[in-house]
Amino acid sequence: MAVSILPAERIRQLPPYLFAEIDRMKNEVKARGVDIISLGIGDPDSPTFPHIIAALNAGAAKPENHQYPDYEGMPSFREACATYMQRRFGVKADPASEIVSLIGSKEGVANMAVAFVDPGDIVLVPDPGYPVYSIGTGFNGGSSYAMPLTAENGFLPDLNAIPEDIARRAKLLWLNYPNNPTAALATEQFFADVVAFATKHNIIVAHDNAYSEIYYEDPPPSFLATPGAMDLGIELHSLSKTYNMTGWRVAFAVGNREIVAGLGKVKTNVDSGIFQAVQEAGIAALTGDQQPVADMRELYRGRRDLILDALDAIGLQPEPVRSTFYVWTHVPKGYTSSELASRFLQDIGVVVTPGSGFGAAGEGYIRFSLTLPTNRLTEAVERIKTLKL
Ligand SMILES: *Cc1c(COP(=O)(O)O)cnc(C)c1O
């Protein structure tokens, strides 16, 4: 007799895959022979910079790199992270106690919940937001409380709108600026307000800074540069979007030493660190020439302007794109996010992401990603201009 394979309750409780309907429709349109262009996924299309690949190759040849790495990250890698934090943000961090390597920041987001969320705890999450904040919370028995990010409030959560009893029970607060999916930036004043709020209610603040280097105005700050932030905060940095390294799985967490130690304790028990050759490539990325990153920004800026121009031509009103490689735009009257995404796909073979996939407050928006070769983006732009809404 076969056993009945029943997944754990936490898996059975997962929300249905929100993009399943889009995927189904995409396959149907493809089957009609339509050349589909995807503006759906945020994954840099440009290759990793050559000096980083060279460091990987050199590192891969060293036998000492073939064994288990240090769980927390090689001392030289954590030194490079500290150097980067000081140079880029003016934030001082002790490599030995205030920095830990991550196998991509997604891993850090999920494991922060393992380290700090008990059943019944509340975690404050941005809505719309990266889904892993609430999924990690749910996997560990916590409940997410959605903080709506609205255009009226500059896509910053309204801390004053969080009910007192929720704030009292909250254990952890997630932030993400530069923001995916809204492309908004935080202000230093907002970060200061967060420190005051979290201090008052005894809440750990985790700032996901995956897009810190993708910006179109002044370089965005680190949350940790805010006075008091080091007492209650941790920040996740990723090499994925900055250096076109999404496939490499290398990132780091930096901040308060007790929070870093808690995250490190989970990792010591569930993973065994990052291949040291990848860490050596990470050192080359963080401490090497940053001009290729500036060139990437200009590439994205050009693509952003192409999309903004096309959206203007069909009467859509995108939010200001101040950072990231996304364009967040309101849908016109009479459409839901999914309905507009469906028009893009059915009428012109262009995949966009419905904002509702990022949370209830994302309803009424769609997101365009700029991570596809410019000639394909140009083709998408030509098609968008023909769309009659
Ligand atoms: C892409 C992305 C990440 C994940 O980055 P990795 O370091 O590749 O795991 C984390 N947070 C946000 C908001 C992202 O968009």
PDBQT file of the ligand as one rigid body, heavy atoms in Angstrom, charges set to zero:
ROOT
HETATM    1  C1  LIG A 401      16.053  40.276  -5.824  1.00  0.00    +0.000 C 
HETATM    2  C2  LIG A 401      15.632  40.576  -4.447  1.00  0.00    +0.000 A 
HETATM    3  C3  LIG A 401      16.215  39.921  -3.353  1.00  0.00    +0.000 A 
HETATM    4  C4  LIG A 401      17.015  38.654  -3.502  1.00  0.00    +0.000 C 
HETATM    5  O1  LIG A 401      18.265  38.804  -3.807  1.00  0.00    +0.000 OA
HETATM    6  P1  LIG A 401      19.303  37.602  -3.670  1.00  0.00    +0.000 P 
HETATM    7  O2  LIG A 401      20.426  38.213  -2.943  1.00  0.00    +0.000 OA
HETATM    8  O3  LIG A 401      19.614  37.210  -5.073  1.00  0.00    +0.000 OA
HETATM    9  O4  LIG A 401      18.669  36.472  -2.906  1.00  0.00    +0.000 OA
HETATM   10  C5  LIG A 401      15.921  40.349  -2.071  1.00  0.00    +0.000 A 
HETATM   11  N1  LIG A 401      15.046  41.342  -1.866  1.00  0.00    +0.000 NA
HETATM   12  C6  LIG A 401      14.432  41.959  -2.870  1.00  0.00    +0.000 A 
HETATM   13  C7  LIG A 401      13.470  43.035  -2.570  1.00  0.00    +0.000 C 
HETATM   14  C8  LIG A 401      14.692  41.594  -4.192  1.00  0.00    +0.000 A 
HETATM   15  O5  LIG A 401      14.033  42.175  -5.191  1.00  0.00    +0.000 OA
ENDROOT
TORSDOF 0
